[in-house]
């Protein structure tokens, strides 16, 4: 199957996905170019569609510069790096990749939580440094039976909750609207933070949720509280978080995302009460392929005048 349309691939997708695009479309791989701005100018009149992975930005200026652009296929559930308003105004469709990454992100959230509570990383280093020959590793904290709060009860939030049930935790949540669920709902985030031992962040990023978790919320979480962020770095005030971790306002944190990726502050990396991951929540071979394939399938569906699998606008 060959579709005579020109696709700008802005990010380095899995190789199998790139092969699908190459076999079906005329592809223009801007991520391979040194002078990306010049390349974009050179191909701007040709481009019919974009395939992109976050955090690569698709700004209003980029959309304006592509007169033939009709669709942007986004790799990931979050699409805060794309100017959705501009795309909509320009009659450009945007798609994302929900559901296919739910399990991986939920698994990572649980792994981060257990790593913080049971000090898995520290224990591993303790053994590797041969300190076990001299003493026992310090006691860690029990997670089972604790109070677990979820900020954002969407698809992934529900998948996290299902896993946490196995630990006999008291599960509660905050989201814009109450869901038809058996978990306790808190209309106010500060009340949720005050109630729980762990606050797991899985709400969308963007302007509406920027620094939703601030100094006040961290204070409500308290000195025994743990925060897990598997959503977007922008949701937490990173400066306030570092201060809270340094001063003992909260006990610890497990973070897969940061405010200015891939730049992680030295102050955060030097703390001994954090577990930090390089945004790998959905990073398995299987899931990353399925996400990329969904980007491809959406773009194919659009140019075949078929129903989009996962439209955003």
C-alpha positions as CSV (number, residue, x, y, z in Angstrom):
1,X,0.0,0.0,0.0
2,X,1.4,3.3,-1.0
3,X,-0.1,6.7,-0.2
4,X,1.3,9.6,-2.1
5,X,1.5,12.0,0.9
6,X,4.5,13.6,2.5
7,X,5.0,12.9,6.2
8,X,7.4,14.9,8.3
9,X,8.8,12.6,11.0
10,X,10.0,14.9,13.8
11,X,11.3,12.4,16.3
12,X,13.2,9.1,16.3
13,X,10.4,6.5,16.4
14,X,11.1,2.8,16.8
15,X,12.7,1.3,13.7
16,X,9.8,-0.9,12.8
17,X,7.5,2.1,12.9
18,X,9.8,4.1,10.7
19,X,9.8,1.2,8.2
20,X,6.0,1.3,8.1
21,X,6.1,5.0,7.3
22,X,8.8,4.6,4.7
23,X,6.8,1.8,3.0
24,X,3.6,3.8,2.9
25,X,4.5,7.5,2.5
26,X,7.1,9.8,1.3
27,X,9.0,10.5,4.5
28,X,11.1,13.5,5.6
29,X,13.1,12.8,8.7
30,X,13.9,16.1,10.4
31,X,15.4,14.4,13.5
32,X,18.4,13.3,11.4
33,X,19.3,16.8,10.3
34,X,21.8,19.1,12.0
35,X,20.2,22.3,10.8
36,X,16.6,21.5,11.6
37,X,15.3,25.1,11.0
38,X,16.7,25.2,7.5
39,X,15.4,21.7,6.6
40,X,11.9,22.7,7.8
41,X,12.0,25.7,5.5
42,X,13.2,23.6,2.6
43,X,10.4,21.0,2.9
44,X,7.6,23.2,4.2
45,X,5.6,23.5,1.0
46,X,5.4,19.7,0.7
47,X,4.4,18.4,4.1
48,X,0.9,16.9,4.5
49,X,1.3,15.3,7.9
50,X,3.5,15.2,11.0
51,X,4.5,12.2,13.2
52,X,6.0,13.4,16.5
53,X,7.0,12.2,19.9
54,X,7.0,14.4,23.0
55,X,8.7,16.5,24.1
56,X,9.3,17.7,20.5
57,X,7.4,20.9,20.2
58,X,4.9,21.5,17.4
59,X,4.3,25.2,17.8
60,X,1.9,27.6,16.2
61,X,4.8,28.9,14.1
62,X,5.6,25.4,12.8
63,X,1.9,24.8,12.0
64,X,1.7,28.2,10.2
65,X,4.8,27.3,8.1
66,X,3.3,24.2,6.6
67,X,0.5,25.3,4.3
68,X,-0.6,21.7,3.3
69,X,-0.5,20.3,6.8
70,X,-3.7,18.3,7.6
71,X,-2.8,15.9,10.5
72,X,-0.4,15.6,13.4
73,X,0.0,12.1,14.9
74,X,1.3,12.4,18.4
75,X,3.2,9.6,20.1
76,X,1.9,9.5,23.7
77,X,-1.3,10.3,25.6
78,X,-0.2,13.8,26.6
79,X,-0.1,16.4,23.8
80,X,0.9,19.5,25.7
81,X,3.9,20.1,23.3
82,X,1.4,20.6,20.4
83,X,-0.4,23.9,20.0
84,X,-3.9,22.3,19.9
85,X,-5.8,25.6,19.5
86,X,-3.7,26.6,16.5
87,X,-4.1,23.2,15.0
88,X,-7.8,23.3,15.4
89,X,-8.0,26.8,14.0
90,X,-6.0,25.7,11.0
91,X,-8.3,22.7,10.5
92,X,-5.4,20.3,11.3
93,X,-6.4,17.1,13.0
94,X,-4.4,15.8,16.0
95,X,-4.3,12.3,17.4
96,X,-2.7,10.6,20.4
97,X,-2.0,7.1,21.6
98,X,-4.2,6.3,24.6
99,X,-4.7,2.8,26.2
100,X,-1.8,1.0,24.6
101,X,0.6,2.3,27.3
102,X,-1.7,2.1,30.3
103,X,-0.2,-1.2,31.7
104,X,3.4,-0.1,31.3
105,X,2.9,3.3,33.0
106,X,0.9,1.7,35.8
107,X,3.6,-0.9,36.4
108,X,6.2,1.8,36.5
109,X,4.2,3.8,39.1
110,X,4.0,0.7,41.3
111,X,7.7,0.0,40.9
112,X,8.6,3.6,41.8
113,X,6.4,3.4,44.9
114,X,7.9,0.2,46.2
115,X,11.4,1.5,45.4
116,X,10.9,4.5,47.5
117,X,9.2,2.7,50.4
118,X,11.6,-0.3,50.5
119,X,14.7,1.6,49.4
120,X,15.4,-0.8,46.6
121,X,18.0,1.3,44.9
122,X,19.9,2.0,48.1
123,X,19.8,-1.7,49.1
124,X,21.2,-2.7,45.8
125,X,24.0,-0.2,46.1
126,X,24.6,-1.3,49.7
127,X,25.2,-4.8,48.5
128,X,27.4,-3.8,45.5
129,X,29.6,-1.7,47.7
130,X,30.1,-4.8,50.0
131,X,28.7,-2.9,53.0
132,X,26.6,-6.0,53.8
133,X,29.9,-7.7,54.9
134,X,30.1,-5.1,57.7
135,X,26.5,-4.4,58.8
136,X,22.8,-5.0,58.1
137,X,21.0,-2.7,55.7
138,X,18.8,-0.1,57.6
139,X,15.1,-0.9,58.0
140,X,12.8,0.5,55.4
141,X,9.0,1.3,55.5
142,X,6.0,-0.9,54.9
143,X,3.8,0.0,52.0
144,X,1.1,-2.6,52.2
145,X,-2.0,-1.4,54.0
146,X,-1.1,2.3,53.6
147,X,-3.3,5.1,52.2
148,X,-2.7,5.7,48.5
149,X,-4.0,8.8,46.7
150,X,-4.2,9.2,43.0
151,X,-4.3,12.7,41.4
152,X,-6.1,12.1,38.1
153,X,-8.4,9.1,37.7
154,X,-8.3,8.5,34.0
155,X,-7.4,5.3,32.2
156,X,-3.9,5.0,33.7
157,X,-5.1,6.1,37.1
158,X,-7.6,3.3,37.1
159,X,-4.9,0.8,36.0
160,X,-2.7,2.0,38.9
161,X,-5.6,1.7,41.4
162,X,-6.2,-1.9,40.2
163,X,-2.6,-2.8,41.0
164,X,-2.6,-1.0,44.3
165,X,-5.6,-3.0,45.4
166,X,-3.4,-6.1,45.7
167,X,-1.4,-4.3,48.4
168,X,-4.6,-3.9,50.6
169,X,-4.2,-0.1,50.5
170,X,-6.9,2.4,51.3
171,X,-7.3,4.0,47.8
172,X,-8.7,7.5,47.2
173,X,-8.4,10.1,44.5
174,X,-8.9,13.6,43.2
175,X,-10.0,14.5,39.7
176,X,-12.1,17.2,38.0
177,X,-15.2,15.0,38.3
178,X,-16.3,12.1,40.6
179,X,-16.1,8.8,38.8
180,X,-18.4,5.8,39.2
181,X,-15.8,3.9,41.3
182,X,-15.7,2.4,44.8
183,X,-12.7,4.5,45.8
184,X,-13.1,7.6,48.1
185,X,-13.3,10.9,46.1
186,X,-11.9,14.1,47.4
187,X,-13.2,17.2,45.6
188,X,-10.2,19.2,46.9
189,X,-6.6,18.1,46.3
190,X,-5.4,19.5,49.6
191,X,-7.8,17.3,51.5
192,X,-6.6,14.2,49.5
193,X,-3.0,15.1,50.3
194,X,-3.7,15.5,54.0
195,X,-5.5,12.1,54.0
196,X,-2.9,9.9,52.2
197,X,0.5,8.5,52.8
198,X,1.3,8.4,49.0
199,X,0.2,10.9,46.4
200,X,0.6,9.5,42.9
201,X,0.4,12.1,40.1
202,X,-1.1,10.9,36.8
203,X,-3.0,14.0,35.6
204,X,-2.4,15.5,32.2
205,X,0.2,18.2,31.8
206,X,-0.4,21.7,30.3
207,X,-1.3,25.1,31.5
208,X,-4.4,24.0,33.5
209,X,-2.4,21.7,35.8
210,X,0.9,23.6,36.0
211,X,2.2,23.5,39.6
212,X,-1.0,21.9,40.8
213,X,1.1,20.2,43.4
214,X,2.7,23.2,45.1
215,X,4.3,24.1,48.5
216,X,0.9,23.9,50.2
217,X,0.0,20.5,48.9
218,X,3.4,19.1,49.8
219,X,3.0,20.5,53.3
220,X,-0.5,18.8,53.6
221,X,1.1,15.5,52.4
222,X,3.3,15.7,55.5
223,X,6.6,14.4,56.9
224,X,5.7,10.8,56.3
225,X,4.3,11.4,52.8
226,X,5.7,10.1,49.6
227,X,5.0,11.7,46.2
228,X,5.1,9.7,42.9
229,X,5.1,11.5,39.6
230,X,4.5,9.5,36.4
231,X,2.6,12.2,34.6
232,X,4.3,15.4,33.5
233,X,7.1,17.4,35.4
234,X,5.1,20.6,35.1
235,X,2.4,19.3,37.4
236,X,4.7,19.6,40.4
237,X,6.5,22.8,41.4
238,X,9.9,21.3,41.2
239,X,11.6,24.0,43.3
240,X,9.1,23.5,46.1
241,X,9.5,19.8,45.8
242,X,13.3,19.9,46.2
243,X,12.9,22.2,49.3
244,X,10.3,19.9,50.8
245,X,12.6,16.9,50.3
246,X,15.6,18.7,51.8
247,X,13.7,20.0,54.9
248,X,11.8,16.8,55.6
249,X,8.4,18.4,54.8
250,X,7.8,15.1,53.0
251,X,9.6,11.8,53.3
252,X,10.5,10.9,49.8
253,X,9.7,11.0,46.1
254,X,9.7,8.7,43.0
255,X,9.9,10.7,39.8
256,X,9.8,9.6,36.2
257,X,9.3,13.1,34.8
258,X,10.8,16.6,35.3
259,X,10.1,20.2,34.5
260,X,12.9,20.7,32.0
261,X,13.8,17.3,30.6
262,X,16.4,15.9,30.2
263,X,17.9,18.5,32.5
264,X,17.5,17.3,36.1
265,X,18.7,19.7,38.9
266,X,21.8,18.6,40.8
267,X,20.0,19.5,44.0
268,X,17.4,16.8,43.2
269,X,20.0,14.2,42.1
270,X,22.0,14.7,45.2
271,X,19.2,13.8,47.6
272,X,19.1,10.4,49.2
273,X,15.3,10.2,49.6
274,X,14.4,10.1,45.9
275,X,14.3,7.5,43.1
276,X,14.7,9.2,39.7
277,X,14.0,7.6,36.3
278,X,14.6,9.2,32.8
279,X,11.0,9.3,31.7
280,X,10.7,5.6,31.0
281,X,7.1,5.0,32.1
282,X,6.0,3.4,28.8
283,X,9.5,2.5,27.6
284,X,9.3,-1.2,26.7
285,X,10.0,-2.5,23.2
286,X,6.4,-3.9,22.9
287,X,4.6,-0.8,24.1
288,X,6.7,1.8,22.3
289,X,6.1,-0.2,19.0
290,X,2.3,-0.3,19.7
291,X,2.3,3.5,20.4
292,X,4.2,4.2,17.2
293,X,2.0,1.9,15.2
294,X,-1.0,3.8,16.5
295,X,0.5,7.1,15.3
296,X,1.0,5.4,11.9
297,X,-2.5,3.9,11.8
298,X,-4.1,7.2,12.6
299,X,-2.3,9.0,9.8
300,X,-3.1,6.2,7.4
301,X,-6.8,6.3,8.4
302,X,-6.9,10.0,7.9
303,X,-5.5,9.9,4.3
304,X,-7.8,7.0,3.5
305,X,-10.8,9.0,4.7
306,X,-11.5,6.5,7.4
307,X,-12.4,7.1,11.1
308,X,-9.5,8.2,13.3
309,X,-8.6,5.7,16.0
310,X,-7.9,8.4,18.7
311,X,-8.7,12.0,17.7
312,X,-7.8,14.8,20.1
313,X,-9.6,17.6,18.3
